[in-house]
Amino acid sequence: MKIVIAPDKFKNSLTSLEFCDIVEKQIKLNLPATNIVKLPLADGGDGTIDIINYYLHGIKIFVTVCNPLFAATKASYLYAVNSQTAFIEMAEASGLKLLKPAEIDCKNATSFGTGELILDAINKGAKKIILGIGGSATNDCGIGMATALGYRFLDNKNKTVNPIGANLSKIKSIDISKVNTKIFDVEFQIACDVTNPLHGENGAAHVYAAQKGANQTDILLLDQGLKDFSKLITKVFNINPQSVSGAGAAGGMGIASKIFLKGNLESGNKLIKKLSNFDNQILDADWIITGEGKLDYQTLSGKTIQGILDASVKKNIKVAAFCGAIDITERDLNTMGISYASQIIDEAKNLDDAINNANTHLNTITKHFIKQIK
């Protein structure tokens, strides 16, 4: 028998790596002849860097770069020498987590430090860069990142514009003559899990800028800047940013990654599935055991389990879901393609017990599952 263990994390309770180890131990004890394949997954949020490194086997590189307010900060990224692949989290250099509450001000923030990390990885020899763009403190449409890579953004007097969100409307031309051409020898994959357009009522400024220190006046300024810069993007790169799903991610870093880095935007869990060689690893499996903190109807809109079900149905592999809680009917579970489902909350005394002792309860529900399939 072949069993693949491929969970997401249980937020604030279990990492996907811990889930894999617990379930693997029980299967080895009770079904010792089983071929077990561990494929921990993530959705691009907290803990993604550890899951990516499970597959990359990289080392952490530390670099002094600019934080969102141009102050020096030490940031890190993963680099795997053998595969010449780097994983960079935008939040490491340009994230809200780097600022005190009183400092958060996205109209004056820059993504320059993210560009510095990209440049360092390229200089180390990276030929593939996976860029996660969550948790940013910026709304500069990626001009900071691009400036670090040699792009120049000029005003109506041909003077270089300081690369912050408040200055987007001042940009009248883009000089690409000094761009570091090494970036075009690199494959960029962008982990992007939002679909917001660049500007407008569902755009970067109106939806996210308030969380990044913007007041209503700032939001209108930033949205106008994104509109004005969007026109310049269309003129220079012959692409309409509003037609790109996810263009407004991370204050416009979505579209910036596409035009300045020639990157491809994909959901975080799809990128990690590719990195794990998921579709080939599950071949000939009898079961895939997956799980997440809560299985509900949002699972159908791109969460990790849905990605697993898309693959398992095609290959006629049975799926078992071990979750913290399941808020979906048994009929819908069957419709989704889940053959077996169990929830930790059924074993726990209460919610606190379910969260704090998830490892013990996961052991229990794994034993129940093994009895069923023996």
C-alpha positions as CSV (number, residue, x, y, z in Angstrom):
1,M,0.0,0.0,0.0
2,K,1.2,3.5,-0.8
3,I,0.0,6.5,1.4
4,V,0.8,10.1,0.7
5,I,0.6,12.5,3.6
6,A,0.0,16.0,2.3
7,P,-1.5,18.5,4.8
8,D,-1.6,22.2,5.3
9,K,-0.9,23.7,8.8
10,F,-3.4,23.9,11.6
11,K,-3.0,27.6,12.4
12,N,-1.7,28.2,15.9
13,S,-1.7,24.5,16.6
14,L,0.3,22.2,14.2
15,T,2.6,22.8,11.4
16,S,2.2,20.7,8.3
17,L,5.6,19.1,9.0
18,E,4.4,18.1,12.5
19,F,1.2,16.6,11.0
20,C,3.3,14.5,8.6
21,D,5.5,13.2,11.3
22,I,2.6,12.2,13.7
23,V,0.6,10.4,11.0
24,E,3.7,8.7,9.5
25,K,4.7,7.3,13.0
26,Q,1.2,5.7,13.5
27,I,1.2,4.2,10.0
28,K,4.7,2.7,10.5
29,L,3.6,1.2,13.8
30,N,0.4,-0.3,12.5
31,L,1.0,-0.9,8.8
32,P,4.8,-1.3,8.6
33,A,4.9,-2.5,5.0
34,T,3.3,0.8,3.8
35,N,5.2,3.0,1.4
36,I,4.8,6.5,2.9
37,V,5.5,9.7,1.0
38,K,5.5,13.0,3.0
39,L,4.5,16.1,1.0
40,P,3.9,18.9,3.5
41,L,2.1,21.8,1.9
42,A,1.3,25.5,2.6
43,D,-0.9,28.3,1.3
44,G,1.7,31.1,1.1
45,G,1.0,32.4,4.6
46,D,2.8,31.9,7.9
47,G,5.3,29.0,7.9
48,T,5.6,28.8,4.1
49,I,9.3,29.4,4.3
50,D,9.9,26.2,6.3
51,I,7.8,24.1,3.9
52,I,9.6,25.5,0.9
53,N,13.0,24.7,2.5
54,Y,11.8,21.1,3.0
55,Y,12.0,20.8,-0.7
56,L,14.7,23.3,-1.6
57,H,17.2,22.2,1.1
58,G,18.6,25.7,1.1
59,I,20.6,27.9,3.5
60,K,19.5,31.2,5.0
61,I,21.4,34.2,3.5
62,F,21.4,37.4,5.6
63,V,21.7,40.8,3.9
64,T,21.5,44.3,5.2
65,V,18.9,46.1,3.1
66,C,16.4,49.1,3.3
67,N,13.3,48.6,5.3
68,P,10.0,50.2,4.1
69,L,11.1,53.6,5.4
70,F,14.7,53.3,3.9
71,A,16.3,52.5,7.3
72,A,18.9,49.7,7.3
73,T,17.6,46.3,8.4
74,K,18.9,42.8,8.3
75,A,16.7,40.5,6.1
76,S,17.1,36.9,5.0
77,Y,16.1,34.6,2.2
78,L,16.6,31.0,1.3
79,Y,19.1,29.9,-1.3
80,A,19.7,26.4,-2.6
81,V,23.1,26.2,-4.4
82,N,22.4,22.9,-6.2
83,S,19.2,24.0,-7.9
84,Q,20.3,27.7,-8.1
85,T,16.9,28.5,-6.6
86,A,16.0,31.3,-4.1
87,F,12.9,31.9,-2.1
88,I,12.4,35.5,-1.1
89,E,9.6,36.8,1.1
90,M,8.7,40.4,0.4
91,A,7.8,40.9,4.1
92,E,11.4,40.2,5.1
93,A,12.5,43.5,3.7
94,S,9.3,45.5,3.0
95,G,6.9,44.1,5.5
96,L,4.6,45.6,8.1
97,K,6.3,43.4,10.7
98,L,9.4,45.6,10.5
99,L,7.7,48.8,11.6
100,K,6.3,50.0,14.9
101,P,2.6,50.9,14.8
102,A,3.4,54.6,14.8
103,E,5.7,54.2,11.8
104,I,3.2,52.5,9.5
105,D,2.6,54.8,6.6
106,C,2.3,53.1,3.2
107,K,2.2,56.3,1.1
108,N,5.8,57.0,2.2
109,A,6.9,53.3,2.2
110,T,9.1,51.6,-0.4
111,S,9.7,48.1,-1.7
112,F,13.3,49.0,-2.4
113,G,14.6,46.4,0.1
114,T,12.9,43.6,-1.7
115,G,14.7,44.6,-4.9
116,E,18.0,44.5,-2.9
117,L,17.2,40.9,-1.8
118,I,16.5,39.9,-5.4
119,L,19.7,41.5,-6.6
120,D,21.7,39.7,-3.9
121,A,20.2,36.3,-4.9
122,I,21.0,36.9,-8.6
123,N,24.6,37.8,-7.7
124,K,24.8,34.6,-5.7
125,G,23.9,32.7,-8.9
126,A,20.2,32.2,-8.7
127,K,18.5,31.2,-11.9
128,K,15.1,30.7,-10.4
129,I,13.5,33.0,-7.7
130,I,10.2,32.3,-6.0
131,L,8.9,35.6,-4.6
132,G,6.2,35.6,-1.9
133,I,4.5,38.9,-1.8
134,G,2.3,38.8,1.3
135,G,2.5,41.0,4.4
136,S,3.8,44.2,2.7
137,A,3.8,47.7,4.2
138,T,3.9,49.3,0.8
139,N,1.6,50.8,-1.9
140,D,4.3,51.9,-4.3
141,C,3.4,49.6,-7.2
142,G,6.8,47.9,-6.9
143,I,8.8,51.0,-8.1
144,G,11.0,50.7,-5.1
145,M,11.9,47.1,-6.0
146,A,12.4,48.1,-9.6
147,T,14.6,51.0,-8.7
148,A,17.0,48.7,-6.8
149,L,17.3,46.6,-10.1
150,G,18.2,49.7,-12.2
151,Y,14.9,51.0,-13.5
152,R,14.6,54.8,-13.2
153,F,11.3,56.6,-12.8
154,L,11.4,60.2,-14.0
155,D,9.2,63.3,-13.5
156,N,8.3,65.9,-16.0
157,K,11.8,67.5,-15.6
158,N,13.6,64.2,-16.1
159,K,14.5,64.0,-12.5
160,T,14.5,60.7,-10.6
161,V,11.4,60.3,-8.4
162,N,11.8,58.9,-4.9
163,P,10.2,55.4,-5.2
164,I,7.3,55.7,-2.8
165,G,3.5,55.4,-3.3
166,A,2.9,59.1,-2.8
167,N,5.0,59.9,-5.9
168,L,3.3,57.6,-8.4
169,S,1.4,60.4,-10.1
170,K,4.7,62.4,-10.6
171,I,6.2,59.7,-12.8
172,K,6.0,60.7,-16.5
173,S,8.6,58.3,-18.0
174,I,10.5,55.1,-17.2
175,D,14.2,54.8,-18.2
176,I,15.2,51.1,-18.7
177,S,18.7,51.8,-20.1
178,K,20.4,51.0,-16.8
179,V,18.4,47.9,-15.8
180,N,20.5,45.0,-14.6
181,T,20.0,42.6,-17.5
182,K,20.8,39.6,-15.3
183,I,17.2,39.7,-14.1
184,F,16.0,38.5,-17.5
185,D,18.1,35.3,-17.2
186,V,16.1,34.4,-14.1
187,E,12.8,32.6,-13.9
188,F,10.5,34.4,-11.5
189,Q,7.6,32.6,-9.9
190,I,5.4,35.0,-7.8
191,A,3.3,33.5,-5.0
192,C,0.2,35.6,-5.1
193,D,-3.0,34.6,-3.3
194,V,-5.3,37.6,-4.0
195,T,-7.0,38.6,-7.2
196,N,-7.5,42.3,-6.6
197,P,-7.1,44.7,-9.6
198,L,-4.5,47.5,-9.4
199,H,-6.9,50.4,-8.7
200,G,-10.5,51.2,-8.2
201,E,-12.9,50.2,-5.3
202,N,-11.5,46.7,-5.2
203,G,-7.9,47.8,-5.9
204,A,-4.8,47.9,-3.7
205,A,-5.4,51.3,-2.1
206,H,-9.1,51.0,-1.3
207,V,-8.9,47.5,0.0
208,Y,-5.6,47.3,1.8
209,A,-4.0,50.8,2.4
210,A,-6.0,51.5,5.6
211,Q,-4.4,48.4,7.1
212,K,-1.0,50.0,6.2
213,G,-1.5,53.3,7.9
214,A,-3.4,55.3,5.3
215,N,-6.3,57.7,6.1
216,Q,-9.1,58.4,3.6
217,T,-7.2,61.3,2.0
218,D,-4.1,59.0,1.6
219,I,-6.2,56.3,0.0
220,L,-7.6,58.7,-2.6
221,L,-4.0,60.0,-3.3
222,L,-2.7,56.4,-3.7
223,D,-5.5,55.2,-5.8
224,Q,-5.1,58.2,-8.2
225,G,-1.3,57.4,-8.3
226,L,-2.0,53.8,-9.2
227,K,-4.4,55.0,-12.0
228,D,-1.9,57.4,-13.4
229,F,0.9,54.9,-13.2
230,S,-1.3,52.3,-14.8
231,K,-1.6,54.5,-17.9
232,L,2.2,54.7,-18.2
233,I,2.5,50.9,-17.8
234,T,0.1,50.4,-20.7
235,K,2.1,52.9,-22.8
236,V,5.6,51.4,-22.0
237,F,4.8,47.7,-21.6
238,N,1.7,47.4,-23.8
239,I,-0.3,45.7,-21.0
240,N,-3.4,46.9,-19.3
241,P,-2.8,46.3,-15.5
242,Q,-6.6,46.2,-14.8
243,S,-6.8,43.0,-16.9
244,V,-4.2,41.2,-14.8
245,S,-5.8,39.2,-11.9
246,G,-3.8,40.0,-8.7
247,A,-2.2,43.2,-10.1
248,G,-3.1,45.0,-6.9
249,A,-1.5,42.4,-4.6
250,A,1.0,43.8,-2.1
251,G,0.3,47.4,-3.0
252,G,0.7,46.8,-6.7
253,M,3.7,44.4,-6.5
254,G,1.5,41.9,-8.4
255,I,1.7,43.9,-11.6
256,A,5.3,45.1,-10.8
257,S,6.5,41.5,-10.7
258,K,4.9,40.8,-14.1
259,I,6.2,43.8,-15.9
260,F,9.6,44.5,-14.3
261,L,10.6,40.9,-13.6
262,K,8.6,39.1,-16.3
263,G,7.3,36.9,-13.5
264,N,4.3,34.5,-13.5
265,L,1.7,35.0,-10.7
266,E,0.4,31.8,-9.2
267,S,-1.3,30.8,-5.9
268,G,1.1,29.9,-3.1
269,N,-0.2,26.3,-2.8
270,K,0.1,25.7,-6.5
271,L,3.7,26.8,-6.4
272,I,4.5,24.5,-3.5
273,K,2.8,21.6,-5.2
274,K,5.0,22.2,-8.2
275,L,8.1,22.4,-6.0
276,S,7.1,19.1,-4.3
277,N,6.6,17.4,-7.7
278,F,3.2,16.6,-6.3
279,D,1.5,15.1,-9.4
280,N,4.3,12.6,-10.0
281,Q,4.8,11.8,-6.3
282,I,1.2,10.7,-5.9
283,L,1.2,8.2,-8.8
284,D,0.0,4.8,-7.7
285,A,-1.0,6.0,-4.3
286,D,-3.9,4.2,-2.6
287,W,-4.7,7.1,-0.2
288,I,-3.8,10.7,0.2
289,I,-4.1,11.9,3.8
290,T,-4.6,15.7,4.0
291,G,-5.8,18.1,6.5
292,E,-6.1,21.7,7.6
293,G,-7.4,23.6,10.7
294,K,-10.9,24.0,9.4
295,L,-12.5,22.4,6.4
296,D,-15.5,24.5,5.2
297,Y,-17.0,25.9,2.1
298,Q,-14.0,28.3,1.6
299,T,-12.0,25.2,0.9
300,L,-13.6,25.2,-2.5
301,S,-12.1,28.5,-3.4
302,G,-8.4,27.7,-3.8
303,K,-7.3,26.4,-0.4
304,T,-4.8,23.6,-0.2
305,I,-7.2,20.7,0.1
306,Q,-9.0,21.7,-3.0
307,G,-5.8,21.6,-4.9
308,I,-5.2,18.0,-3.7
309,L,-8.7,17.0,-4.7
310,D,-8.2,18.4,-8.2
311,A,-5.2,16.1,-8.6
312,S,-6.6,13.0,-6.8
313,V,-9.9,12.8,-8.7
314,K,-8.0,12.7,-12.0
315,K,-5.9,9.8,-10.7
316,N,-8.7,8.0,-8.9
317,I,-6.9,8.2,-5.5
318,K,-9.0,8.1,-2.3
319,V,-8.6,11.1,0.0
320,A,-8.8,11.2,3.8
321,A,-9.2,14.5,5.5
322,F,-8.0,14.9,9.1
323,C,-9.0,18.4,10.3
324,G,-9.3,20.5,13.4
325,A,-13.0,21.0,12.6
326,I,-15.3,20.2,9.6
327,D,-18.1,22.6,8.8
328,I,-19.5,20.9,5.7
329,T,-22.1,18.2,5.2
330,E,-21.2,14.6,4.6
331,R,-22.9,14.7,1.3
332,D,-20.8,17.7,0.2
333,L,-17.7,15.9,1.4
334,N,-18.5,13.0,-0.9
335,T,-19.2,15.4,-3.7
336,M,-15.8,17.0,-3.2
337,G,-14.2,13.6,-3.5
338,I,-13.3,13.0,0.2
339,S,-13.7,9.3,1.1
340,Y,-12.9,9.6,4.8
341,A,-13.1,12.6,7.1
342,S,-12.4,13.0,10.8
343,Q,-12.2,16.1,13.1
344,I,-10.1,16.7,16.2
345,I,-12.9,18.6,17.9
346,D,-14.8,15.3,18.2
347,E,-11.9,13.9,20.4
348,A,-11.3,17.0,22.4
349,K,-13.0,18.3,25.5
350,N,-13.3,21.8,24.1
351,L,-11.7,24.2,21.6
352,D,-8.7,25.0,23.8
353,D,-8.0,21.3,24.3
354,A,-8.3,20.8,20.5
355,I,-5.8,23.5,19.8
356,N,-3.3,22.8,22.6
357,N,-3.4,19.0,22.3
358,A,-3.8,18.6,18.6
359,N,-0.9,16.3,18.3
360,T,-2.4,13.8,20.8
361,H,-5.8,14.0,19.1
362,L,-4.3,13.6,15.7
363,N,-2.7,10.4,16.9
364,T,-6.1,9.1,17.9
365,I,-7.9,9.9,14.7
366,T,-5.0,8.4,12.7
367,K,-5.4,5.1,14.6
368,H,-9.2,5.1,13.9
369,F,-8.4,5.6,10.2
370,I,-5.9,2.7,10.1
371,K,-8.5,0.4,11.7
372,Q,-10.9,1.3,9.0
373,I,-8.5,0.6,6.1
374,K,-6.9,-2.6,7.5
